[in-house]
Amino acid sequence: MSSKYKAGDKVHWNSEAGIIHGSVVKVHTRDVAFVGRQRHCSKEEPQYEVKSDKTGHLAMHKESALHRN
């Protein structure tokens, strides 16, 4: 299964602060440590490292949490 998004894609997601707009920085398909926590990723269920356009803050989300702009 291929990833729905790729690096550079513009996306938005919901957070406690509201809707955040940003872009995909990297697609993770193997388990990775991110911000001190282990994130479980696979080719079937990738996780996406995203960067906020407004603050530059990095986050990681599952595909279901992201929406294309």
PDB file as gemmi writes it, atoms N, CA and C in Angstrom:
CRYST1    1.000    1.000    1.000  90.00  90.00  90.00 P 1                      
ATOM      1  N   MET A   1       0.850  -1.186   0.000  1.00  0.00           N  
ATOM      2  CA  MET A   1       0.000   0.000   0.000  1.00  0.00           C  
ATOM      3  C   MET A   1       0.889   1.240   0.000  1.00  0.00           C  
ATOM      4  N   SER A   2       0.595   2.188  -0.864  1.00  0.00           N  
ATOM      5  CA  SER A   2       1.397   3.400  -0.903  1.00  0.00           C  
ATOM      6  C   SER A   2       0.804   4.457   0.022  1.00  0.00           C  
ATOM      7  N   SER A   3       1.642   5.400   0.409  1.00  0.00           N  
ATOM      8  CA  SER A   3       1.222   6.463   1.303  1.00  0.00           C  
ATOM      9  C   SER A   3       0.311   7.435   0.564  1.00  0.00           C  
ATOM     10  N   LYS A   4      -0.666   7.960   1.265  1.00  0.00           N  
ATOM     11  CA  LYS A   4      -1.603   8.915   0.680  1.00  0.00           C  
ATOM     12  C   LYS A   4      -0.925  10.265   0.441  1.00  0.00           C  
ATOM     13  N   TYR A   5       0.002  10.616   1.331  1.00  0.00           N  
ATOM     14  CA  TYR A   5       0.698  11.897   1.237  1.00  0.00           C  
ATOM     15  C   TYR A   5       2.180  11.661   1.030  1.00  0.00           C  
ATOM     16  N   LYS A   6       2.865  12.680   0.501  1.00  0.00           N  
ATOM     17  CA  LYS A   6       4.318  12.606   0.337  1.00  0.00           C  
ATOM     18  C   LYS A   6       4.934  13.904   0.853  1.00  0.00           C  
ATOM     19  N   ALA A   7       6.241  13.891   1.051  1.00  0.00           N  
ATOM     20  CA  ALA A   7       6.942  15.079   1.542  1.00  0.00           C  
ATOM     21  C   ALA A   7       6.641  16.265   0.622  1.00  0.00           C  
ATOM     22  N   GLY A   8       6.326  17.390   1.230  1.00  0.00           N  
ATOM     23  CA  GLY A   8       6.011  18.610   0.488  1.00  0.00           C  
ATOM     24  C   GLY A   8       4.526  18.866   0.320  1.00  0.00           C  
ATOM     25  N   ASP A   9       3.690  17.853   0.526  1.00  0.00           N  
ATOM     26  CA  ASP A   9       2.245  18.044   0.384  1.00  0.00           C  
ATOM     27  C   ASP A   9       1.723  19.001   1.456  1.00  0.00           C  
ATOM     28  N   LYS A  10       0.836  19.891   1.058  1.00  0.00           N  
ATOM     29  CA  LYS A  10       0.192  20.823   1.987  1.00  0.00           C  
ATOM     30  C   LYS A  10      -1.012  20.134   2.612  1.00  0.00           C  
ATOM     31  N   VAL A  11      -1.074  20.152   3.939  1.00  0.00           N  
ATOM     32  CA  VAL A  11      -2.143  19.477   4.676  1.00  0.00           C  
ATOM     33  C   VAL A  11      -2.619  20.358   5.828  1.00  0.00           C  
ATOM     34  N   HIS A  12      -3.716  19.949   6.452  1.00  0.00           N  
ATOM     35  CA  HIS A  12      -4.152  20.579   7.698  1.00  0.00           C  
ATOM     36  C   HIS A  12      -4.648  19.482   8.629  1.00  0.00           C  
ATOM     37  N   TRP A  13      -4.644  19.793   9.927  1.00  0.00           N  
ATOM     38  CA  TRP A  13      -5.066  18.829  10.943  1.00  0.00           C  
ATOM     39  C   TRP A  13      -5.657  19.584  12.110  1.00  0.00           C  
ATOM     40  N   ASN A  14      -6.428  18.883  12.910  1.00  0.00           N  
ATOM     41  CA  ASN A  14      -7.088  19.463  14.063  1.00  0.00           C  
ATOM     42  C   ASN A  14      -6.198  19.272  15.288  1.00  0.00           C  
ATOM     43  N   SER A  15      -6.055  20.313  16.089  1.00  0.00           N  
ATOM     44  CA  SER A  15      -5.297  20.210  17.335  1.00  0.00           C  
ATOM     45  C   SER A  15      -6.084  20.935  18.426  1.00  0.00           C  
ATOM     46  N   GLU A  16      -5.550  20.898  19.631  1.00  0.00           N  
ATOM     47  CA  GLU A  16      -6.198  21.605  20.738  1.00  0.00           C  
ATOM     48  C   GLU A  16      -6.290  23.100  20.459  1.00  0.00           C  
ATOM     49  N   ALA A  17      -5.377  23.618  19.649  1.00  0.00           N  
ATOM     50  CA  ALA A  17      -5.350  25.042  19.312  1.00  0.00           C  
ATOM     51  C   ALA A  17      -6.246  25.380  18.122  1.00  0.00           C  
ATOM     52  N   GLY A  18      -6.877  24.378  17.524  1.00  0.00           N  
ATOM     53  CA  GLY A  18      -7.725  24.599  16.362  1.00  0.00           C  
ATOM     54  C   GLY A  18      -7.130  23.936  15.134  1.00  0.00           C  
ATOM     55  N   ILE A  19      -7.543  24.389  13.962  1.00  0.00           N  
ATOM     56  CA  ILE A  19      -7.059  23.819  12.708  1.00  0.00           C  
ATOM     57  C   ILE A  19      -5.666  24.385  12.416  1.00  0.00           C  
ATOM     58  N   ILE A  20      -4.720  23.483  12.163  1.00  0.00           N  
ATOM     59  CA  ILE A  20      -3.341  23.867  11.876  1.00  0.00           C  
ATOM     60  C   ILE A  20      -3.052  23.540  10.414  1.00  0.00           C  
ATOM     61  N   HIS A  21      -2.460  24.497   9.697  1.00  0.00           N  
ATOM     62  CA  HIS A  21      -2.056  24.298   8.309  1.00  0.00           C  
ATOM     63  C   HIS A  21      -0.547  24.125   8.271  1.00  0.00           C  
ATOM     64  N   GLY A  22      -0.100  23.205   7.442  1.00  0.00           N  
ATOM     65  CA  GLY A  22       1.332  22.967   7.337  1.00  0.00           C  
ATOM     66  C   GLY A  22       1.638  22.058   6.170  1.00  0.00           C  
ATOM     67  N   SER A  23       2.802  21.421   6.233  1.00  0.00           N  
ATOM     68  CA  SER A  23       3.202  20.536   5.158  1.00  0.00           C  
ATOM     69  C   SER A  23       3.870  19.287   5.710  1.00  0.00           C  
ATOM     70  N   VAL A  24       3.819  18.235   4.898  1.00  0.00           N  
ATOM     71  CA  VAL A  24       4.449  16.973   5.264  1.00  0.00           C  
ATOM     72  C   VAL A  24       5.958  17.128   5.069  1.00  0.00           C  
ATOM     73  N   VAL A  25       6.717  16.799   6.106  1.00  0.00           N  
ATOM     74  CA  VAL A  25       8.175  16.874   6.045  1.00  0.00           C  
ATOM     75  C   VAL A  25       8.749  15.525   5.661  1.00  0.00           C  
ATOM     76  N   LYS A  26       8.208  14.455   6.266  1.00  0.00           N  
ATOM     77  CA  LYS A  26       8.736  13.113   6.027  1.00  0.00           C  
ATOM     78  C   LYS A  26       7.651  12.082   6.295  1.00  0.00           C  
ATOM     79  N   VAL A  27       7.693  10.998   5.530  1.00  0.00           N  
ATOM     80  CA  VAL A  27       6.779   9.877   5.728  1.00  0.00           C  
ATOM     81  C   VAL A  27       7.576   8.765   6.420  1.00  0.00           C  
ATOM     82  N   HIS A  28       7.106   8.323   7.576  1.00  0.00           N  
ATOM     83  CA  HIS A  28       7.792   7.275   8.336  1.00  0.00           C  
ATOM     84  C   HIS A  28       7.076   5.947   8.136  1.00  0.00           C  
ATOM     85  N   THR A  29       7.827   4.937   7.684  1.00  0.00           N  
ATOM     86  CA  THR A  29       7.258   3.611   7.468  1.00  0.00           C  
ATOM     87  C   THR A  29       7.913   2.557   8.357  1.00  0.00           C  
ATOM     88  N   ARG A  30       8.781   3.003   9.261  1.00  0.00           N  
ATOM     89  CA  ARG A  30       9.398   2.124  10.257  1.00  0.00           C  
ATOM     90  C   ARG A  30       9.278   2.800  11.613  1.00  0.00           C  
ATOM     91  N   ASP A  31       9.261   1.989  12.680  1.00  0.00           N  
ATOM     92  CA  ASP A  31       9.183   2.545  14.028  1.00  0.00           C  
ATOM     93  C   ASP A  31      10.282   3.588  14.229  1.00  0.00           C  
ATOM     94  N   VAL A  32       9.929   4.667  14.922  1.00  0.00           N  
ATOM     95  CA  VAL A  32      10.866   5.775  15.094  1.00  0.00           C  
ATOM     96  C   VAL A  32      10.625   6.443  16.445  1.00  0.00           C  
ATOM     97  N   ALA A  33      11.688   6.975  17.030  1.00  0.00           N  
ATOM     98  CA  ALA A  33      11.552   7.784  18.244  1.00  0.00           C  
ATOM     99  C   ALA A  33      11.308   9.220  17.792  1.00  0.00           C  
ATOM    100  N   PHE A  34      10.254   9.821  18.318  1.00  0.00           N  
ATOM    101  CA  PHE A  34       9.914  11.199  17.942  1.00  0.00           C  
ATOM    102  C   PHE A  34       9.548  11.951  19.210  1.00  0.00           C  
ATOM    103  N   VAL A  35      10.254  13.018  19.498  1.00  0.00           N  
ATOM    104  CA  VAL A  35      10.045  13.853  20.681  1.00  0.00           C  
ATOM    105  C   VAL A  35      10.026  12.972  21.945  1.00  0.00           C  
ATOM    106  N   GLY A  36      10.990  12.060  22.016  1.00  0.00           N  
ATOM    107  CA  GLY A  36      11.142  11.234  23.201  1.00  0.00           C  
ATOM    108  C   GLY A  36      10.161  10.092  23.348  1.00  0.00           C  
ATOM    109  N   ARG A  37       9.336   9.850  22.354  1.00  0.00           N  
ATOM    110  CA  ARG A  37       8.350   8.761  22.418  1.00  0.00           C  
ATOM    111  C   ARG A  37       8.513   7.858  21.205  1.00  0.00           C  
ATOM    112  N   GLN A  38       8.308   6.570  21.421  1.00  0.00           N  
ATOM    113  CA  GLN A  38       8.375   5.599  20.337  1.00  0.00           C  
ATOM    114  C   GLN A  38       7.083   5.647  19.534  1.00  0.00           C  
ATOM    115  N   ARG A  39       7.200   5.825  18.221  1.00  0.00           N  
ATOM    116  CA  ARG A  39       6.031   5.836  17.338  1.00  0.00           C  
ATOM    117  C   ARG A  39       6.076   4.596  16.465  1.00  0.00           C  
ATOM    118  N   HIS A  40       4.963   3.885  16.378  1.00  0.00           N  
ATOM    119  CA  HIS A  40       4.888   2.658  15.591  1.00  0.00           C  
ATOM    120  C   HIS A  40       4.387   2.991  14.189  1.00  0.00           C  
ATOM    121  N   CYS A  41       5.212   2.694  13.210  1.00  0.00           N  
ATOM    122  CA  CYS A  41       4.914   3.000  11.817  1.00  0.00           C  
ATOM    123  C   CYS A  41       5.198   1.767  10.965  1.00  0.00           C  
ATOM    124  N   SER A  42       4.499   1.660   9.859  1.00  0.00           N  
ATOM    125  CA  SER A  42       4.748   0.580   8.909  1.00  0.00           C  
ATOM    126  C   SER A  42       4.331   1.070   7.523  1.00  0.00           C  
ATOM    127  N   LYS A  43       4.650   0.272   6.498  1.00  0.00           N  
ATOM    128  CA  LYS A  43       4.224   0.640   5.146  1.00  0.00           C  
ATOM    129  C   LYS A  43       2.706   0.662   5.047  1.00  0.00           C  
ATOM    130  N   GLU A  44       2.059  -0.227   5.785  1.00  0.00           N  
ATOM    131  CA  GLU A  44       0.593  -0.289   5.764  1.00  0.00           C  
ATOM    132  C   GLU A  44      -0.043   0.841   6.568  1.00  0.00           C  
ATOM    133  N   GLU A  45       0.635   1.276   7.627  1.00  0.00           N  
ATOM    134  CA  GLU A  45       0.134   2.363   8.476  1.00  0.00           C  
ATOM    135  C   GLU A  45       1.265   3.364   8.745  1.00  0.00           C  
ATOM    136  N   PRO A  46       1.595   4.183   7.740  1.00  0.00           N  
ATOM    137  CA  PRO A  46       2.665   5.159   7.938  1.00  0.00           C  
ATOM    138  C   PRO A  46       2.232   6.284   8.879  1.00  0.00           C  
ATOM    139  N   GLN A  47       3.203   6.969   9.425  1.00  0.00           N  
ATOM    140  CA  GLN A  47       2.927   8.184  10.177  1.00  0.00           C  
ATOM    141  C   GLN A  47       3.676   9.312   9.480  1.00  0.00           C  
ATOM    142  N   TYR A  48       3.108  10.492   9.584  1.00  0.00           N  
ATOM    143  CA  TYR A  48       3.601  11.632   8.830  1.00  0.00           C  
ATOM    144  C   TYR A  48       4.151  12.697   9.762  1.00  0.00           C  
ATOM    145  N   GLU A  49       5.407  13.090   9.521  1.00  0.00           N  
ATOM    146  CA  GLU A  49       6.006  14.198  10.258  1.00  0.00           C  
ATOM    147  C   GLU A  49       5.568  15.465   9.528  1.00  0.00           C  
ATOM    148  N   VAL A  50       4.903  16.353  10.242  1.00  0.00           N  
ATOM    149  CA  VAL A  50       4.358  17.561   9.636  1.00  0.00           C  
ATOM    150  C   VAL A  50       4.898  18.798  10.361  1.00  0.00           C  
ATOM    151  N   LYS A  51       4.969  19.897   9.610  1.00  0.00           N  
ATOM    152  CA  LYS A  51       5.492  21.148  10.155  1.00  0.00           C  
ATOM    153  C   LYS A  51       4.450  22.237   9.973  1.00  0.00           C  
ATOM    154  N   SER A  52       4.132  22.928  11.062  1.00  0.00           N  
ATOM    155  CA  SER A  52       3.158  24.018  11.028  1.00  0.00           C  
ATOM    156  C   SER A  52       3.702  25.187  10.217  1.00  0.00           C  
ATOM    157  N   ASP A  53       2.881  25.729   9.332  1.00  0.00           N  
ATOM    158  CA  ASP A  53       3.272  26.921   8.559  1.00  0.00           C  
ATOM    159  C   ASP A  53       3.439  28.127   9.472  1.00  0.00           C  
ATOM    160  N   LYS A  54       2.613  28.225  10.493  1.00  0.00           N  
ATOM    161  CA  LYS A  54       2.599  29.414  11.353  1.00  0.00           C  
ATOM    162  C   LYS A  54       3.738  29.424  12.368  1.00  0.00           C  
ATOM    163  N   THR A  55       3.953  28.297  13.048  1.00  0.00           N  
ATOM    164  CA  THR A  55       4.925  28.276  14.153  1.00  0.00           C  
ATOM    165  C   THR A  55       6.201  27.505  13.842  1.00  0.00           C  
ATOM    166  N   GLY A  56       6.185  26.667  12.815  1.00  0.00           N  
ATOM    167  CA  GLY A  56       7.336  25.831  12.518  1.00  0.00           C  
ATOM    168  C   GLY A  56       7.425  24.608  13.412  1.00  0.00           C  
ATOM    169  N   HIS A  57       6.434  24.425  14.286  1.00  0.00           N  
ATOM    170  CA  HIS A  57       6.405  23.289  15.213  1.00  0.00           C  
ATOM    171  C   HIS A  57       6.251  21.986  14.436  1.00  0.00           C  
ATOM    172  N   LEU A  58       7.010  20.953  14.843  1.00  0.00           N  
ATOM    173  CA  LEU A  58       6.915  19.636  14.228  1.00  0.00           C  
ATOM    174  C   LEU A  58       5.966  18.753  15.031  1.00  0.00           C  
ATOM    175  N   ALA A  59       5.193  17.943  14.331  1.00  0.00           N  
ATOM    176  CA  ALA A  59       4.290  16.988  14.958  1.00  0.00           C  
ATOM    177  C   ALA A  59       4.284  15.729  14.104  1.00  0.00           C  
ATOM    178  N   MET A  60       3.720  14.663  14.643  1.00  0.00           N  
ATOM    179  CA  MET A  60       3.593  13.430  13.878  1.00  0.00           C  
ATOM    180  C   MET A  60       2.160  12.926  14.015  1.00  0.00           C  
ATOM    181  N   HIS A  61       1.572  12.576  12.857  1.00  0.00           N  
ATOM    182  CA  HIS A  61       0.182  12.142  12.839  1.00  0.00           C  
ATOM    183  C   HIS A  61      -0.009  10.936  11.940  1.00  0.00           C  
ATOM    184  N   LYS A  62      -1.054  10.175  12.237  1.00  0.00           N  
ATOM    185  CA  LYS A  62      -1.477   9.098  11.355  1.00  0.00           C  
ATOM    186  C   LYS A  62      -2.181   9.706  10.155  1.00  0.00           C  
ATOM    187  N   GLU A  63      -2.295   8.924   9.109  1.00  0.00           N  
ATOM    188  CA  GLU A  63      -2.923   9.387   7.880  1.00  0.00           C  
ATOM    189  C   GLU A  63      -4.347   9.884   8.103  1.00  0.00           C  
ATOM    190  N   SER A  64      -5.081   9.222   8.988  1.00  0.00           N  
ATOM    191  CA  SER A  64      -6.486   9.571   9.213  1.00  0.00           C  
ATOM    192  C   SER A  64      -6.662  10.955   9.845  1.00  0.00           C  
ATOM    193  N   ALA A  65      -5.623  11.491  10.454  1.00  0.00           N  
ATOM    194  CA  ALA A  65      -5.718  12.800  11.105  1.00  0.00           C  
ATOM    195  C   ALA A  65      -5.449  13.953  10.155  1.00  0.00           C  
ATOM    196  N   LEU A  66      -4.915  13.657   8.977  1.00  0.00           N  
ATOM    197  CA  LEU A  66      -4.525  14.710   8.024  1.00  0.00           C  
ATOM    198  C   LEU A  66      -5.546  14.861   6.916  1.00  0.00           C  
ATOM    199  N   HIS A  67      -5.634  16.084   6.401  1.00  0.00           N  
ATOM    200  CA  HIS A  67      -6.530  16.393   5.286  1.00  0.00           C  
ATOM    201  C   HIS A  67      -5.776  17.268   4.316  1.00  0.00           C  
ATOM    202  N   ARG A  68      -5.937  16.993   3.035  1.00  0.00           N  
ATOM    203  CA  ARG A  68      -5.243  17.768   1.998  1.00  0.00           C  
ATOM    204  C   ARG A  68      -5.852  19.167   1.900  1.00  0.00           C  
ATOM    205  N   ASN A  69      -4.984  20.160   1.740  1.00  0.00           N  
ATOM    206  CA  ASN A  69      -5.463  21.552   1.573  1.00  0.00           C  
ATOM    207  C   ASN A  69      -5.992  21.761   0.186  1.00  0.00           C  
TER     208      ASN A  69                                                      
END                                                                             
